[in-house]
């Protein structure tokens, strides 16, 4: 039996599609870029946010970090909660805890946001360790 289990948040425990894509759309709009098709923004799910603005929209590094700030204007109060826990996740985590498995989460999302999402969905109680990126982008890769 396993003693430890490490999870990612986005796309593993929760479906963040709506919140992330709408927040990217919001940030792009700030720069005069209109993207009505949210499916085109799904590539932002997973990788560090600034890297995605640079890769997919050619933003220079400084502008990419500014876009992250604009993104968070919507993400912190709204987008973080436009998230859905995948079916069966709470039950699975409960069973793992009952078996004595230590559960951790590692995310490229800022740790403060990871914690807020876990608390909002009453999942925080299952995790022994929660690690995410720092607000300055350090620790941004898993």
ZINORHU-V292029 format. One record per backbone hydrogen bond with DSSP energy under -0.5 kcal/mol. CO is the residue of the C=O (numbers start at 1). NH is the residue of the N-H. If there is no record, write none. Layout:
co: (CO | CO)
nh: (NH | NH)
//
This chain:
co: (3 | 5 | 7 | 9 | 9 | 9 | 13 | 14 | 14 | 15 | 16 | 17 | 18 | 19 | 20 | 21 | 22 | 23 | 24 | 25 | 26 | 27 | 28 | 28 | 29 | 32 | 33 | 36 | 37 | 38 | 39 | 41 | 42 | 44 | 48 | 49 | 50 | 51 | 52 | 53 | 53 | 54 | 60 | 61 | 62 | 63 | 64 | 65 | 66 | 67 | 68 | 69 | 70 | 70 | 71 | 71 | 72 | 74 | 74 | 75 | 78 | 79 | 81 | 82 | 84 | 86 | 88 | 89 | 90 | 91 | 92 | 93 | 94 | 95 | 96 | 97 | 102 | 103 | 103 | 104 | 105 | 109 | 110 | 110 | 111 | 112 | 113 | 114 | 115 | 116 | 117 | 118 | 118 | 119 | 123 | 124 | 129 | 131 | 133 | 134 | 137 | 138)
nh: (102 | 104 | 106 | 12 | 13 | 14 | 86 | 11 | 16 | 84 | 20 | 21 | 22 | 23 | 24 | 25 | 26 | 27 | 28 | 29 | 30 | 31 | 31 | 33 | 32 | 34 | 35 | 38 | 40 | 41 | 42 | 44 | 45 | 46 | 52 | 53 | 54 | 55 | 56 | 57 | 59 | 58 | 64 | 65 | 66 | 67 | 68 | 69 | 70 | 71 | 72 | 73 | 73 | 74 | 74 | 75 | 76 | 78 | 79 | 80 | 81 | 82 | 83 | 19 | 15 | 89 | 92 | 93 | 94 | 95 | 96 | 97 | 98 | 99 | 101 | 100 | 5 | 128 | 129 | 7 | 131 | 133 | 113 | 114 | 115 | 116 | 117 | 118 | 119 | 120 | 121 | 123 | 124 | 122 | 126 | 127 | 105 | 107 | 111 | 137 | 140 | 134)
//
